[in-house]
Amino acid sequence: MATITHAQERKEQEQEHQEKQNVIKRTSDDREASAAQTLQRNYRGHRDRRHLNGLTLDPSTRWIEAVKEVQFRNLITPQPRRSLTIQEDGSHDPARISSRARDNWHRVSQIARRAGSDNDESSSTSASSNTSLSPSQRQARRQQRLEERRERERCAKIMDLHYFLEMVDLKHRYGSNLLEYHALWMKSSTRENFFYWLDCGEGKDLDLPICSRQRLEKEQVRYLSREERMHYLVAVDAEGKLCWKRNGVRIDTTVEWRDSIHGIVPMADTAPSYTPPAAEANHAHHPKPNMNSSASSTDTESDSRSHSDDTADERYDRYTNQESKKGKGPKKLMNVSPAIIFNHLLRKSVRKNTWIFVADTKCNLYVGIKQSGAFQHSSFLQGARISAAGLIKISHGQLKSLSPLSGHYRPPAANFRAFINDLTKRQGVDMSQVHISKTFAVLVGLEGYARTRKKVKEVGEGMKNGLHVGRRKIKDEERVERKAKCGSGARSVSGVRHDENEK
């Protein structure tokens, strides 16, 4: 009897213990579910806030941008000319030829549209800030912004035509290097597309002394996507200081910062540096032993520094015009032109720790570290048009120096003035310690010289045309006089003969 009672008590204790475990488990599951819901709710709120602040893209916009990029890359993919117009029997197909012509015009229009497009940043923040205004005030503000946008678009500057090859290239190889091979392609008798000729056709094994094939493939400019460029977006705080919009940290253009796949970060940050596709292919063929992240990032930085040291002279000589070296004394001045002077000024942009800026047509400011042949002014907006571009220096958020030097865009002095005016009046940047580079005065002088030279040329052509017209009038008058004299002489001779006949 005692044994049965003991067994029953033990069974009851086990049931109570099991019920307690079930209660604890349910409580733990409820806590985990509650914690997961809290995390998801906070993450969604964080994501929505970043989207409203213009720091990220929503999934639909991200998909749209990806589809646009794929369509553009398919559009500019080079194809052999013969395969597009030849039938299976070897004869030319007129329908394919006409279709090919339409495709070419479509390709040209799409490239021109991309080069002349604007940065389509979200305007949800401005729309949300106008909810407290009356309809008439919103309409007035909308009209004012529309007029400002028209003015900025009127003064917008597209990329220089010499660098269009860089934008159209699938690899985005540096435009100056592509120009050397393009000049040779123009002289050749081939009818193939330039990039197909360069990579798959007769020019695939070509290696020029002025720009080696290794250098051509090595220097590939990084083009930021719409989401990547947000890492370089600049904001202005309440004190008029410049800071990164993504985290509010004030900008400091010193050697203590470096570039990475997540934008500008401190030197001690573990974010990996951007690796060009050419370097990735090289590492794939020659893999290195596995190391920790800090060691690998250090090796990447050392490789980039050695690359910059090895090619510093080459980048410096890139802006050296050989024609300016011809002649001595006064004869040397005959070879100097505004383009040569501007290229001489661009030598400043190849120095170490050179920081560059670009302002789009909405005057959104982007700042980054220039790496010649890897990160240029064209990197921020993928070669789209801008309102201003140049060099910049900032110390702990305080704007110190600005210069309108940009080889890719070469914006005029009027754009730089409008950019300074926008920083001062609309964005409220502290300009008390700003130093405008002397290159701005040189640029103004070069533009004035170019305008004067153009007017003198027009006047000279007008005078030449006027002299030509005057000489033609004189010749016409002399011709009329000679005809008149000949006519009167003929009439007098015929009258004499008539008199003799009558006699």
MARZA-960645 format. One record per residue (C-alpha): y, z, x. Coordinates in Angstrom, 2 decimals, decimal comma. Example, Ala and Ser with C-alpha at 12.3 -4.5 7.8 and 13.67 -1.06 7.14 Angstrom:
+---------+---------+---------+
:      yy :      zz :      xx :
+---------+---------+---------+
:   -4,50 :    7,80 :   12,30 :
:   -1,06 :    7,14 :   13,67 :
+---------+---------+---------+
REM end
This chain:
+---------+---------+---------+
:      yy :      zz :      xx :
+---------+---------+---------+
:    0,00 :    0,00 :    0,00 :
:    2,36 :    0,88 :    2,83 :
:    1,56 :   -2,43 :    4,49 :
:    2,47 :   -4,40 :    1,37 :
:    5,73 :   -2,50 :    0,99 :
:    6,64 :   -3,13 :    4,66 :
:    5,90 :   -6,84 :    4,33 :
:    8,02 :   -7,10 :    1,21 :
:   10,96 :   -5,33 :    2,88 :
:   10,72 :   -7,61 :    5,91 :
:   10,71 :  -10,67 :    3,65 :
:   13,78 :   -9,39 :    1,83 :
:   15,55 :   -8,81 :    5,17 :
:   14,72 :  -12,36 :    6,27 :
:   16,10 :  -13,74 :    3,02 :
:   19,30 :  -11,73 :    3,43 :
:   19,61 :  -12,93 :    7,04 :
:   19,06 :  -16,53 :    5,95 :
:   21,69 :  -16,21 :    3,23 :
:   24,16 :  -14,78 :    5,78 :
:   23,43 :  -17,69 :    8,16 :
:   23,98 :  -20,16 :    5,33 :
:   27,28 :  -18,51 :    4,47 :
:   28,36 :  -18,58 :    8,13 :
:   27,32 :  -22,23 :    8,43 :
:   29,18 :  -23,21 :    5,28 :
:   32,24 :  -21,35 :    6,52 :
:   32,00 :  -23,08 :    9,91 :
:   31,59 :  -26,49 :    8,25 :
:   34,55 :  -25,81 :    6,02 :
:   36,61 :  -24,78 :    9,03 :
:   35,61 :  -27,90 :   10,95 :
:   36,39 :  -30,10 :    7,96 :
:   39,72 :  -28,37 :    7,50 :
:   40,49 :  -28,72 :   11,21 :
:   39,53 :  -32,41 :   11,13 :
:   41,76 :  -33,00 :    8,10 :
:   44,62 :  -31,20 :    9,83 :
:   44,19 :  -33,29 :   12,97 :
:   44,01 :  -36,52 :   11,00 :
:   47,06 :  -35,58 :    8,95 :
:   49,06 :  -34,66 :   12,05 :
:   47,92 :  -37,80 :   13,87 :
:   48,88 :  -39,99 :   10,94 :
:   52,24 :  -38,28 :   10,80 :
:   52,69 :  -38,74 :   14,56 :
:   51,68 :  -42,39 :   14,30 :
:   53,98 :  -43,03 :   11,34 :
:   56,87 :  -41,31 :   13,10 :
:   56,36 :  -43,45 :   16,21 :
:   56,22 :  -46,54 :   14,04 :
:   59,40 :  -45,59 :   12,20 :
:   61,14 :  -44,93 :   15,52 :
:   60,14 :  -48,37 :   16,80 :
:   57,76 :  -47,04 :   19,47 :
:   54,55 :  -48,67 :   18,26 :
:   53,21 :  -51,37 :   15,96 :
:   51,31 :  -51,00 :   12,75 :
:   47,80 :  -52,56 :   12,68 :
:   48,85 :  -55,59 :   10,61 :
:   51,72 :  -56,43 :   12,96 :
:   49,43 :  -55,98 :   15,94 :
:   46,96 :  -58,46 :   14,48 :
:   49,74 :  -60,94 :   13,69 :
:   51,04 :  -60,76 :   17,27 :
:   47,51 :  -61,24 :   18,64 :
:   46,93 :  -64,31 :   16,46 :
:   50,29 :  -65,78 :   17,52 :
:   49,44 :  -65,28 :   21,18 :
:   46,02 :  -66,93 :   20,79 :
:   47,54 :  -69,88 :   18,95 :
:   50,16 :  -70,39 :   21,65 :
:   47,60 :  -70,17 :   24,44 :
:   45,39 :  -72,72 :   22,68 :
:   48,43 :  -74,94 :   22,27 :
:   49,32 :  -75,01 :   25,96 :
:   45,75 :  -75,25 :   27,27 :
:   45,68 :  -78,46 :   29,38 :
:   43,17 :  -81,13 :   28,43 :
:   42,26 :  -84,45 :   30,09 :
:   44,24 :  -87,36 :   28,72 :
:   41,34 :  -89,82 :   28,61 :
:   39,05 :  -87,65 :   26,46 :
:   41,72 :  -87,44 :   23,78 :
:   42,22 :  -91,20 :   23,28 :
:   38,87 :  -92,84 :   24,23 :
:   36,07 :  -93,41 :   21,75 :
:   32,37 :  -93,08 :   22,50 :
:   32,06 :  -96,82 :   23,21 :
:   34,89 :  -96,63 :   25,78 :
:   37,59 :  -98,37 :   23,70 :
:   40,98 :  -96,92 :   22,84 :
:   41,35 :  -95,44 :   19,38 :
:   44,84 :  -96,12 :   17,92 :
:   44,41 :  -93,25 :   15,47 :
:   43,71 :  -90,83 :   18,32 :
:   46,67 :  -92,18 :   20,28 :
:   49,04 :  -91,60 :   17,35 :
:   47,50 :  -88,17 :   16,75 :
:   47,95 :  -87,34 :   20,41 :
:   51,64 :  -88,28 :   20,17 :
:   52,09 :  -86,02 :   17,15 :
:   50,33 :  -83,19 :   18,99 :
:   52,65 :  -83,64 :   21,96 :
:   55,73 :  -83,44 :   19,76 :
:   54,29 :  -80,39 :   18,00 :
:   53,62 :  -78,75 :   21,37 :
:   57,16 :  -79,46 :   22,57 :
:   58,67 :  -78,04 :   19,37 :
:   56,56 :  -74,86 :   19,58 :
:   57,49 :  -74,29 :   23,22 :
:   61,18 :  -74,82 :   22,44 :
:   60,88 :  -72,43 :   19,50 :
:   59,28 :  -69,78 :   21,70 :
:   61,95 :  -70,15 :   24,38 :
:   64,74 :  -69,98 :   21,80 :
:   63,23 :  -67,19 :   19,71 :
:   64,53 :  -63,65 :   19,40 :
:   62,83 :  -60,31 :   19,89 :
:   61,50 :  -59,41 :   16,42 :
:   61,76 :  -55,65 :   16,59 :
:   61,28 :  -53,61 :   13,46 :
:   64,43 :  -52,69 :   11,60 :
:   62,84 :  -50,04 :    9,43 :
:   64,88 :  -47,26 :   11,02 :
:   68,16 :  -48,95 :   10,17 :
:   66,96 :  -49,65 :    6,65 :
:   65,92 :  -46,04 :    6,12 :
:   69,23 :  -44,74 :    7,43 :
:   71,15 :  -46,76 :    4,81 :
:   69,46 :  -45,16 :    1,79 :
:   72,29 :  -42,64 :    1,39 :
:   74,94 :  -45,38 :    1,20 :
:   76,21 :  -46,97 :   -1,95 :
:   75,24 :  -50,59 :   -2,76 :
:   78,71 :  -51,88 :   -1,83 :
:   78,64 :  -50,02 :    1,50 :
:   75,14 :  -51,34 :    2,28 :
:   76,30 :  -54,86 :    1,48 :
:   79,34 :  -54,49 :    3,74 :
:   77,24 :  -53,11 :    6,58 :
:   74,67 :  -55,88 :    6,11 :
:   77,44 :  -58,50 :    6,25 :
:   78,89 :  -56,92 :    9,39 :
:   75,50 :  -56,91 :   11,12 :
:   74,95 :  -60,52 :   10,10 :
:   78,26 :  -61,54 :   11,68 :
:   77,44 :  -59,59 :   14,85 :
:   74,04 :  -61,25 :   15,01 :
:   75,57 :  -64,71 :   14,63 :
:   77,99 :  -63,95 :   17,45 :
:   75,18 :  -62,74 :   19,72 :
:   73,04 :  -65,76 :   18,90 :
:   75,96 :  -68,04 :   19,70 :
:   76,23 :  -66,50 :   23,15 :
:   72,46 :  -66,16 :   23,73 :
:   71,09 :  -67,67 :   26,95 :
:   67,72 :  -69,35 :   27,24 :
:   65,72 :  -69,35 :   30,43 :
:   66,72 :  -71,84 :   33,11 :
:   64,89 :  -75,16 :   32,77 :
:   63,41 :  -74,81 :   36,27 :
:   61,34 :  -71,86 :   35,05 :
:   59,97 :  -73,42 :   31,87 :
:   56,83 :  -74,33 :   33,81 :
:   56,20 :  -70,64 :   34,39 :
:   56,40 :  -69,87 :   30,66 :
:   54,12 :  -72,78 :   29,68 :
:   51,52 :  -72,04 :   32,36 :
:   48,48 :  -70,13 :   31,10 :
:   48,47 :  -68,03 :   34,28 :
:   52,29 :  -67,66 :   34,35 :
:   52,42 :  -68,59 :   38,02 :
:   55,83 :  -68,12 :   39,60 :
:   58,19 :  -70,92 :   38,53 :
:   59,64 :  -71,63 :   41,99 :
:   56,15 :  -72,18 :   43,38 :
:   55,14 :  -74,47 :   40,53 :
:   58,26 :  -76,58 :   41,09 :
:   57,05 :  -77,59 :   44,56 :
:   53,80 :  -78,96 :   43,15 :
:   55,55 :  -80,46 :   40,14 :
:   57,80 :  -82,53 :   42,41 :
:   54,70 :  -84,03 :   44,04 :
:   53,10 :  -84,65 :   40,63 :
:   56,20 :  -86,58 :   39,57 :
:   55,81 :  -88,89 :   42,58 :
:   52,09 :  -89,49 :   42,01 :
:   50,67 :  -92,31 :   39,89 :
:   48,56 :  -90,03 :   37,69 :
:   48,95 :  -89,97 :   33,91 :
:   47,32 :  -86,58 :   33,44 :
:   49,05 :  -83,45 :   32,26 :
:   50,66 :  -81,54 :   35,13 :
:   48,58 :  -78,39 :   34,76 :
:   45,34 :  -80,34 :   34,28 :
:   46,21 :  -82,36 :   37,38 :
:   46,99 :  -79,16 :   39,30 :
:   43,87 :  -77,17 :   38,33 :
:   41,21 :  -79,76 :   37,48 :
:   42,46 :  -83,19 :   38,57 :
:   43,60 :  -84,82 :   41,79 :
:   45,84 :  -81,91 :   42,77 :
:   43,25 :  -79,13 :   42,55 :
:   42,66 :  -79,16 :   46,33 :
:   46,31 :  -79,68 :   47,23 :
:   47,83 :  -77,15 :   49,65 :
:   51,53 :  -77,54 :   50,50 :
:   53,04 :  -76,11 :   53,69 :
:   56,14 :  -74,87 :   51,88 :
:   53,98 :  -73,04 :   49,28 :
:   50,32 :  -72,52 :   50,05 :
:   47,67 :  -72,61 :   47,36 :
:   46,87 :  -68,97 :   48,01 :
:   50,47 :  -67,98 :   47,41 :
:   50,63 :  -70,13 :   44,26 :
:   47,61 :  -68,40 :   42,74 :
:   48,57 :  -64,94 :   43,99 :
:   52,09 :  -64,78 :   42,55 :
:   51,53 :  -64,59 :   38,79 :
:   54,33 :  -63,11 :   36,69 :
:   53,37 :  -60,42 :   34,21 :
:   54,47 :  -61,25 :   30,65 :
:   54,66 :  -58,14 :   28,44 :
:   53,35 :  -58,17 :   24,91 :
:   55,50 :  -56,88 :   22,08 :
:   53,80 :  -53,48 :   22,24 :
:   53,86 :  -53,26 :   26,05 :
:   57,58 :  -53,90 :   26,28 :
:   58,25 :  -50,79 :   24,20 :
:   57,34 :  -48,74 :   27,29 :
:   60,45 :  -50,18 :   28,98 :
:   62,84 :  -49,75 :   26,02 :
:   65,96 :  -47,69 :   26,77 :
:   67,84 :  -45,34 :   24,42 :
:   71,18 :  -43,53 :   24,70 :
:   71,26 :  -39,76 :   24,13 :
:   74,08 :  -37,68 :   22,67 :
:   75,79 :  -37,34 :   26,07 :
:   75,87 :  -41,09 :   26,70 :
:   73,04 :  -40,98 :   29,26 :
:   70,26 :  -43,56 :   29,47 :
:   66,71 :  -42,37 :   28,81 :
:   63,31 :  -43,81 :   27,97 :
:   62,96 :  -44,17 :   24,23 :
:   59,23 :  -43,37 :   24,28 :
:   59,65 :  -39,83 :   25,62 :
:   63,37 :  -39,06 :   26,01 :
:   63,17 :  -38,62 :   29,82 :
:   66,37 :  -39,66 :   31,58 :
:   66,08 :  -42,70 :   33,82 :
:   66,38 :  -42,40 :   37,58 :
:   66,17 :  -45,60 :   39,64 :
:   64,85 :  -44,03 :   42,83 :
:   61,68 :  -44,42 :   44,90 :
:   60,17 :  -41,42 :   43,12 :
:   59,12 :  -43,70 :   40,25 :
:   56,69 :  -46,59 :   40,04 :
:   55,46 :  -49,15 :   37,54 :
:   52,14 :  -48,86 :   35,68 :
:   50,34 :  -50,23 :   32,64 :
:   52,14 :  -47,54 :   30,59 :
:   55,63 :  -48,34 :   31,87 :
:   57,65 :  -46,49 :   34,50 :
:   55,98 :  -43,23 :   35,54 :
:   56,45 :  -40,69 :   38,40 :
:   54,70 :  -41,37 :   41,67 :
:   52,29 :  -38,48 :   41,12 :
:   51,23 :  -39,75 :   37,70 :
:   47,59 :  -40,84 :   37,35 :
:   48,37 :  -43,89 :   35,20 :
:   46,82 :  -46,98 :   36,86 :
:   49,06 :  -49,71 :   38,21 :
:   49,02 :  -53,15 :   36,67 :
:   46,59 :  -55,48 :   38,42 :
:   47,26 :  -59,25 :   38,17 :
:   44,34 :  -61,44 :   37,03 :
:   44,18 :  -63,06 :   40,47 :
:   43,72 :  -59,65 :   42,12 :
:   41,05 :  -58,69 :   39,58 :
:   39,12 :  -61,86 :   40,37 :
:   39,43 :  -61,12 :   44,07 :
:   38,12 :  -57,56 :   43,58 :
:   35,26 :  -58,94 :   41,50 :
:   34,17 :  -61,17 :   44,39 :
:   34,73 :  -58,40 :   46,96 :
:   34,05 :  -55,05 :   45,24 :
:   34,99 :  -51,80 :   46,92 :
:   32,91 :  -48,60 :   46,95 :
:   33,41 :  -46,20 :   44,06 :
:   36,09 :  -43,55 :   44,53 :
:   37,93 :  -41,11 :   42,34 :
:   40,93 :  -42,20 :   40,29 :
:   43,55 :  -40,74 :   42,61 :
:   42,08 :  -42,48 :   45,65 :
:   41,78 :  -45,80 :   43,84 :
:   45,36 :  -45,59 :   42,58 :
:   46,51 :  -44,79 :   46,10 :
:   44,69 :  -47,84 :   47,43 :
:   46,26 :  -50,00 :   44,74 :
:   49,72 :  -48,76 :   45,65 :
:   49,08 :  -49,30 :   49,36 :
:   47,81 :  -52,82 :   48,67 :
:   50,91 :  -53,63 :   46,68 :
:   53,16 :  -52,19 :   49,39 :
:   51,40 :  -54,19 :   52,10 :
:   51,68 :  -57,31 :   49,97 :
:   55,41 :  -56,73 :   49,53 :
:   55,83 :  -56,18 :   53,27 :
:   53,83 :  -59,28 :   54,20 :
:   55,76 :  -61,59 :   51,88 :
:   59,24 :  -60,08 :   52,22 :
:   60,40 :  -62,83 :   54,60 :
:   58,91 :  -65,50 :   52,35 :
:   60,74 :  -64,13 :   49,32 :
:   63,95 :  -63,92 :   51,33 :
:   63,62 :  -67,53 :   52,49 :
:   62,92 :  -68,64 :   48,92 :
:   66,66 :  -68,51 :   48,18 :
:   67,62 :  -70,26 :   51,43 :
:   68,76 :  -73,86 :   51,02 :
:   67,89 :  -76,03 :   53,98 :
:   70,81 :  -78,40 :   53,31 :
:   73,28 :  -75,59 :   53,97 :
:   71,96 :  -75,32 :   57,55 :
:   72,78 :  -78,93 :   58,34 :
:   75,91 :  -79,68 :   60,31 :
:   78,21 :  -77,50 :   62,35 :
:   81,73 :  -76,24 :   61,82 :
:   83,71 :  -78,02 :   59,07 :
:   80,83 :  -80,43 :   58,41 :
:   78,66 :  -77,48 :   57,35 :
:   81,11 :  -76,65 :   54,54 :
:   80,53 :  -80,09 :   53,04 :
:   76,96 :  -79,06 :   52,18 :
:   77,99 :  -75,86 :   50,37 :
:   77,75 :  -75,93 :   46,56 :
:   77,90 :  -73,30 :   43,77 :
:   74,09 :  -73,36 :   43,54 :
:   73,76 :  -72,56 :   47,26 :
:   76,23 :  -69,67 :   46,96 :
:   74,40 :  -68,28 :   43,92 :
:   71,05 :  -68,50 :   45,72 :
:   72,59 :  -66,63 :   48,63 :
:   73,62 :  -63,86 :   46,23 :
:   70,10 :  -63,72 :   44,80 :
:   68,81 :  -62,48 :   48,15 :
:   69,94 :  -59,01 :   47,10 :
:   67,37 :  -59,04 :   44,30 :
:   64,35 :  -59,22 :   46,67 :
:   65,05 :  -55,90 :   48,37 :
:   62,73 :  -52,93 :   47,92 :
:   63,22 :  -50,65 :   44,92 :
:   65,30 :  -53,21 :   43,01 :
:   65,65 :  -52,33 :   39,33 :
:   66,39 :  -55,03 :   36,76 :
:   67,52 :  -55,02 :   33,14 :
:   67,39 :  -57,42 :   30,21 :
:   69,25 :  -57,17 :   26,89 :
:   67,83 :  -59,19 :   24,00 :
:   69,92 :  -60,84 :   21,29 :
:   70,02 :  -57,53 :   19,39 :
:   71,30 :  -55,81 :   22,54 :
:   68,13 :  -53,72 :   22,95 :
:   68,06 :  -52,74 :   26,62 :
:   64,91 :  -52,96 :   28,76 :
:   64,72 :  -51,66 :   32,35 :
:   61,99 :  -52,08 :   34,97 :
:   61,25 :  -52,40 :   38,68 :
:   61,37 :  -55,92 :   40,05 :
:   58,41 :  -57,23 :   42,02 :
:   59,13 :  -60,74 :   43,24 :
:   56,49 :  -63,10 :   41,93 :
:   54,92 :  -60,37 :   39,75 :
:   57,55 :  -58,70 :   37,54 :
:   60,75 :  -60,65 :   36,83 :
:   63,46 :  -60,86 :   34,19 :
:   61,22 :  -63,22 :   32,23 :
:   58,52 :  -60,52 :   31,99 :
:   60,25 :  -58,43 :   29,33 :
:   60,59 :  -61,01 :   26,53 :
:   57,98 :  -63,58 :   27,66 :
:   60,69 :  -66,08 :   28,57 :
:   62,57 :  -65,83 :   25,24 :
:   66,34 :  -66,00 :   25,15 :
:   68,51 :  -63,03 :   26,08 :
:   72,11 :  -61,88 :   25,81 :
:   72,40 :  -60,42 :   29,34 :
:   70,29 :  -59,84 :   32,45 :
:   70,85 :  -58,54 :   35,96 :
:   70,43 :  -55,60 :   38,34 :
:   71,01 :  -51,95 :   37,45 :
:   71,22 :  -48,53 :   39,11 :
:   70,93 :  -45,22 :   37,22 :
:   71,03 :  -41,66 :   38,54 :
:   69,50 :  -39,02 :   36,23 :
:   70,59 :  -40,99 :   33,18 :
:   74,11 :  -41,72 :   34,47 :
:   74,79 :  -45,45 :   34,72 :
:   76,03 :  -46,16 :   38,26 :
:   75,99 :  -49,90 :   38,94 :
:   75,57 :  -53,23 :   37,14 :
:   75,25 :  -56,75 :   38,51 :
:   74,83 :  -60,06 :   36,59 :
:   72,27 :  -61,55 :   39,00 :
:   69,25 :  -63,25 :   37,45 :
:   67,55 :  -66,31 :   38,90 :
:   65,44 :  -66,96 :   35,80 :
:   68,30 :  -66,92 :   33,27 :
:   71,54 :  -67,24 :   35,28 :
:   73,67 :  -65,89 :   32,41 :
:   77,40 :  -66,73 :   32,45 :
:   80,15 :  -64,19 :   33,01 :
:   81,04 :  -64,17 :   29,30 :
:   77,60 :  -62,76 :   28,43 :
:   78,02 :  -59,98 :   31,00 :
:   81,44 :  -59,07 :   29,56 :
:   80,00 :  -58,93 :   26,04 :
:   77,15 :  -56,74 :   27,30 :
:   79,58 :  -54,27 :   28,93 :
:   81,66 :  -54,19 :   25,75 :
:   78,55 :  -53,47 :   23,64 :
:   77,46 :  -50,62 :   25,93 :
:   80,90 :  -49,05 :   25,73 :
:   81,85 :  -49,43 :   22,07 :
:   78,65 :  -49,73 :   20,03 :
:   76,02 :  -47,80 :   22,02 :
:   78,34 :  -45,14 :   23,44 :
:   77,10 :  -45,24 :   27,05 :
:   78,99 :  -43,10 :   29,55 :
:   80,76 :  -45,72 :   31,72 :
:   82,95 :  -43,30 :   33,68 :
:   81,03 :  -43,77 :   36,96 :
:   79,97 :  -47,42 :   36,62 :
:   80,56 :  -49,74 :   39,54 :
:   80,58 :  -53,46 :   38,71 :
:   79,14 :  -55,45 :   41,58 :
:   81,33 :  -57,89 :   43,52 :
:   78,93 :  -60,63 :   42,54 :
:   80,56 :  -60,63 :   39,10 :
:   83,87 :  -61,71 :   40,66 :
:   82,04 :  -64,35 :   42,71 :
:   80,29 :  -65,57 :   39,55 :
:   83,63 :  -65,86 :   37,74 :
:   85,03 :  -67,81 :   40,68 :
:   82,04 :  -70,16 :   40,75 :
:   82,36 :  -70,84 :   37,03 :
:   86,08 :  -71,52 :   37,42 :
:   85,35 :  -73,85 :   40,34 :
:   82,71 :  -75,68 :   38,30 :
:   85,10 :  -76,11 :   35,35 :
:   87,91 :  -77,33 :   37,59 :
:   85,60 :  -79,74 :   39,37 :
:   84,39 :  -81,09 :   36,04 :
:   87,96 :  -81,62 :   34,82 :
:   88,95 :  -83,35 :   38,07 :
:   85,93 :  -85,60 :   37,75 :
:   86,84 :  -86,43 :   34,14 :
:   90,43 :  -87,14 :   35,14 :
:   89,25 :  -89,32 :   38,01 :
:   86,90 :  -91,24 :   35,76 :
:   89,70 :  -91,61 :   33,21 :
:   92,07 :  -92,94 :   35,86 :
:   89,35 :  -95,25 :   37,15 :
:   88,68 :  -96,52 :   33,65 :
:   92,42 :  -96,89 :   33,05 :
:   92,86 :  -98,92 :   36,24 :
:   89,89 : -101,02 :   35,26 :
:   91,37 : -101,65 :   31,81 :
:   94,77 : -102,42 :   33,36 :
:   93,28 : -104,87 :   35,79 :
:   91,35 : -106,51 :   32,99 :
:   94,54 : -106,89 :   30,96 :
:   96,33 : -108,43 :   33,92 :
:   93,47 : -110,84 :   34,49 :
:   93,41 : -111,75 :   30,79 :
:   97,18 : -112,39 :   30,83 :
:   96,86 : -114,53 :   33,96 :
:   94,00 : -116,44 :   32,36 :
:   96,13 : -117,06 :   29,23 :
:   99,04 : -118,23 :   31,35 :
:   96,84 : -120,61 :   33,30 :
:   95,42 : -122,03 :   30,09 :
:   98,94 : -122,44 :   28,72 :
:  100,08 : -124,22 :   31,88 :
:   97,04 : -126,45 :   31,85 :
:   97,63 : -127,27 :   28,19 :
:  101,31 : -128,17 :   28,72 :
:  100,45 : -130,28 :   31,78 :
:   97,79 : -132,15 :   29,84 :
:  100,23 : -132,82 :   26,98 :
:  102,87 : -134,18 :   29,40 :
:  100,38 : -136,47 :   31,10 :
:   99,12 : -137,82 :   27,79 :
:  102,74 : -138,46 :   26,67 :
:  103,49 : -140,49 :   29,82 :
:  100,37 : -142,60 :   29,34 :
:  101,30 : -143,18 :   25,72 :
:  104,78 : -144,41 :   26,76 :
:  103,27 : -146,80 :   29,33 :
:  100,93 : -148,25 :   26,76 :
:  103,79 : -148,86 :   24,36 :
:  105,71 : -150,66 :   27,08 :
+---------+---------+---------+
REM end
